[in-house]
């Protein structure tokens, strides 16, 4: 049983090691584990090295000891977006009903469970039709609603849990919010900031740190040790370009701005620009994209070590990328297709990434996502995706 459990954890993507597995066996042999409840806690403590895998651990544990089905990715996504829709409904039923194009009275008598089932069924039907959906349904049949959710099987409205078994605790999936593959939300902004910690100064250590030098000298028994820090002027410069032109990006604009505003202490400066769908010859300093245009060619004067981060769903009609003057806005008529301007940016900034709020499992369904992914290294706008993007931005090029 233990061997089967070990391999199921590995198959689920949890990086358990043989060493930790042997440590768990020793704990069992010494009588430290006397019940399933003890085993649940001990196995999670010994085998799982990061809280981001707690949710997946609970799923495997419940499957191993209770025979529950391991959820498929598609089912998990439906659960997530249905819960996000429910969250919006509970906050403001009238506004949510108007956004979804339904009669508020039809849903007022439904229970929480019935509402979740209704929203999931609505998602399934619109996903099947691939008709572009409504305000709630985005590319690939999911909605970029910027709110985290919980598995409906573990949802409890009010009250608190007492005297539950390990199997019941695991089935609740209390750690879903820890999952780093979930879309970035306001609830996970603290975790997101941790993912930006790799983005640190890279300049020479040429500033004397007097206090640290004294401390290290005392620690060495009087042997002098001089400690230098990197100068503040060596902090990185970042250009952040955000697609804020449509409903599909609405939940992410403020979130991304807040994220990089909090992290600004790590950068020399963060310059934020805006665009819609894709970039032609102009970015905008004002969110309305009306008063403060910035010519793309003017970016050639930027520090070549500047990091370029583009945030957008990369979903549009192919002609907007490929056709000269393909913009849906009449004032954007430069004679060059957008795809050439994107290549210009990728060549101008050797350190660049594209963050996409659309789940990466859906990218293959949208042609323009694939086209842009060939130009920029694209990562999902999730905790894991953000961490991977930061590592990519900090790579040293020969």
N, C-alpha and C positions, 0 to 999 in steps of 0.2 A: 504493500500500500504506500509506504513512504517513498519508494523508488518511483512509483507511478506518479505520485504527487509532485516529486522533484522535477520529473520530465515535463509534466503539464505546466508547471510554472515557467520552465524554460521555453516551451512552445508558445506560451502566452506573451513572450517578450520580456520576462523579468530576468535580469542577469544574475541568477543564483549560481553559486560556485560549489564545486565538490567539497572544498574545505569547510564552507559554512554548513553544508549538508552533514558532514561528519561531526561537526560541533553540535548540531541538533541531535544526532544520534547519541552522543555522549551525555547530553542533558537528559535524554529519555532513559538511558542505562542507569544513571545515577538517581533515578526516582524523582527528578524535578518536574516531570510531566505526568500527571495522574488522571487527566480527563481530556475530553475533546476541547473544552474551554482553555485548559492550560496549553494544549498543543497549538491552538489558534494563535495565542499570544506569543508563545515561544518561537514558533516557526516564522511568524512575521518579524519578530525581533531579530532573529538570527539570520534568516535567509534574505530578507528584503532590506536593502541598504539605503533606500530613498523613499520618502513619503509619496513621491509621484507614482510609485507602483502599488500603493496600498489598495487602490480601487480594483486594479486587475487581480491582486492577490485575493481579495474578497470574492471576486467572481470565480476564480479557480477553486478556492476553498469550498464555496457553496456547491460547486459542481462535483467536487471529489466526495464530499461527505453528505450531500443531500440530493445529488442527482439532478440538479438544475441544469438547464441548457446554457452553455456559454453563448452570450449574445453575439450576433453577427454585427459587423461594423455598420451595415445599413440600418439595422434595428436600433443600434445605439444612437445613430444620428437622428433617426425619427423621434426617439425618446427625448433627445436633447432639444430639438427645435420645437417639439410639441410643448415641452415644459416652458421654453422661452415664451411661446405664445400664451400659455396659461399665466405666466408671470405678468405679461402685459395686460391680460384680461382682468386679473385681480386688482391691478393698480388703477385701471381706468377702462371699465367695460364699454362705455359709450364710444370712446376714441378707438379702442381696439376693434369693436364691431364695425365701425365706419371704415377702418383701414382694411379689414378683411372682406368687406362687402357683404356682411350678413346682418340679420335682424337680431338686435340685442335681446329682444324678448324670447327668441327661440332658445337661447342658451342660459337664461337666468335660472331656470328650474333644474338645470343639470348639476349633478354632484361633481366633485373634483375629478374622480375617476372617469366619469362620463365625458367631462370636458376634454381630458387628455386623450381619450379614445377618439373623440370627434376631431380634434386637431391632427392627430396622427393619420386618421383616415383621409382628411383633407390634403395633407402632405403627400400621401401615397397616390391619390388620384391626380394631383397636379404634376407630380413627378412623372407619372406614366404618360401623360399627354405631351410633356415637353413643350407646352404652349407659352412658355415665358412666365406663367404664373401671375400673381398679383403682388401687392406690396409685401406680402409675407413670403412669397416663393421666389427664390433666386436661381442662379445658374445650377443646373443639375437637379433642380427640384427641391432645393433647400433654401432657407431664408437666412440672411445674415443678421439675425436679431442679436443685438449685443447684450444678452443676458445669459448667465449660466443657469443650469437646471440640475435637477436631481432625477434619478431613476424612479419612475412612478411606483415601482414595487417597494421602494424604501421611503416614500413620502409620508410624513406624518404631520397633520395640521394641528398644532397645539399639543400640550401635554409633554410627557417625557418618557423615555424607555427605562424600565426597571426589570431586573431579574431575567434577562434574556439569555438564551444560549448562544454559543459561538456561531452556530449555523444561522440563527436568526440575525445576529449582529452582522455577519458577513453578507446575508441576503439583503440587508438594508442598504449596503453600499454607501456608507457614510462618507467615504473619501473620494467620491466622484469628482468633487471640485479640485482635488489635487492632481487629476490627470493632466499631463502636460500636452496631450494631443488635442485638448479641447480648444475651441476658438478663444482668443484673448478677450477678457471681459474686465469690467471695473473691479470685480471681486478678486481678480488675480494680478492686479497691477503691481503689488508688492513682490510677487514671485517674478514678474516680468522684469522688474528693476534688477533683480539678482542676475538675470540673463545678460544684462548690459555691463556687468562688472568686468568682463574681459576687455572692454573697450577703454583702455587706460593709456596714460601717456607713454610714448615710446622714445622720447628724446634721451639725450645723454644725462647721466647723473652727475651734475656739475654744481649742485647747490649744497653747501655744508649744513648738515643737521646737527646743531650744537648739542641739544639735549640727548639725542640718541647716541652721539659720539661719547658724551660723558658717561652715559649708562653702560655702554658696551665696554668702555675702558675700565670702569669699576668692576664689571662682571668678569673681566679678564685678569683681575688682580693687579691692576695698575699698568698693564701693557696697553699702550695707546692704540686705539682703533678709531679711525676716522670714517664717519658714515656720511655719504652723499645721497641726496634725493634728486629726482628730476625736477627741473624748473617748471613752474606753472604755465609758462608760455608754450610748452611743448604739448599741451593738451590738443586732442584731435579736433578737427573741424568737420562738421556734418552738414550736408544739404539734405533736407527732408522734403520730398515732393509727394503730396497727398492728392489722390483723386477724391474730390468732394462734390462731384457734379450730379450724383443720382441717388435714389433711395437705397440702392444696394450697398452704398458705402456710408450712409448716414450714421449707423451705430458705431463706426470705427474712427471717424474723423476726430472727435473730441478726445476719445480714448488715446489715440496715438499722440495727439498734441500733449496731453497730460503726461503720458509716459516719458516723452523726451524732455518735457519741461522739468520734471522731477530729476531726470538724469543729467540735466545741463551742467551740473557742477563737474561732471567728468569730461566735458568738452570745452574747447576754447570758445567755440560759438556754434550755435545751431541755427541755420537759416531755413525757414519754412516757406515753401511755395505750394501753389495749388494748380490743378488741371482737371479736365474732365475726360474720362475714358482713356485718352492717350495724349502724347505730347507732340506738338508741331514745332513752331518757331518761337513760342511764347509760354512762359510760366507766369504765375500771378502771385504777388505778395498779399493781396487782399482776398479773403475767402469768397467774396462775391465774384471774383475774376472779372473786374470791370474797371477799377481805377488805377491799379499799379502793375502794369505789365513789365516783365523782365525778359529781354531778348535772350534766347537760348545761346546765341553766339557770344554773349557777354560773359558766359561762364568760363570761357577759355582763360580768363584772368585769375581764376581761382587757384589756390594752392593745389598742385597736382596730387598731393597726399590726402586731399579731402575725401571723406567717405560719402558716397551718394546712396541714399535709401529712398526707394520709391514704394509707395503704398497704394495699391489699387487692385480691383478684382480682375483686371485685364480682359474683361468680357465686353465685346462690342461686335458690331458688324465688321466682317473682314475688310470691306472697302475703306473703313476708317483708318486702317493701317496701311493698306497697299496702294490706294488711289491718290494721286496728287490732288491736293485740296479736298481730301476726303472728310474733313471735319464737318460736323453737323452745324457748326457756327459759321455764319457768313463772313465774319471778320477774320477768320483764320484761313487765309488763302495765300500760301507761300510758294506754291508750285512744286513742293517736295512732299512725297508720301511720308507719313509719320514713322514708318519702320526705318527709314533712313536717318531720321532725327534721333530715334532711340539708339541706333548703332553709333551715331555721333557721340551720344552721352556715354555709352559703355566704353568707347575708345578714349574719351576725354578723362574719365575717372576709372583708374585701374581697380579701385576698390569700390564695388557697387553691388547692391542686391535689390531684389524686388520682393516685397512682402505681400502675400495674397490672402485675404480673409476667406476665400473659397476653399473648402477642404481639398487637400491635394488628391484625394480619391476621385474627385470630380473634374480635375483639370483636363483629362483626356476627352471630355465631352465638348469642350469649347475650343474651337480652332485657334482663336486669337491668343488664348493662354499658351498654347504650345508654341506659337510663333514668337511670342515675347520671351518665353522660357529659353529659346535658343539664343537670345541676345543677352539677357541678364540671368544670373543665377537666382532662381526663384525659390522662396521658402514660404510655407504656410504661416499665417499670422496667428500662431499659437505659441505657447511657452517653449516647446521644443523647437519650433521653427525659428523663433527669435534667437534662441541660443545658438542654433546652427548658423544663422545669418551673421551673428556677431563674430563667431569663429572664422567665418569666411572673410569678413571685412578686415580681420586682424592678421590674415595670412601674410607672410613675407614673400614677395615675388622676386625671382632672380633678376 
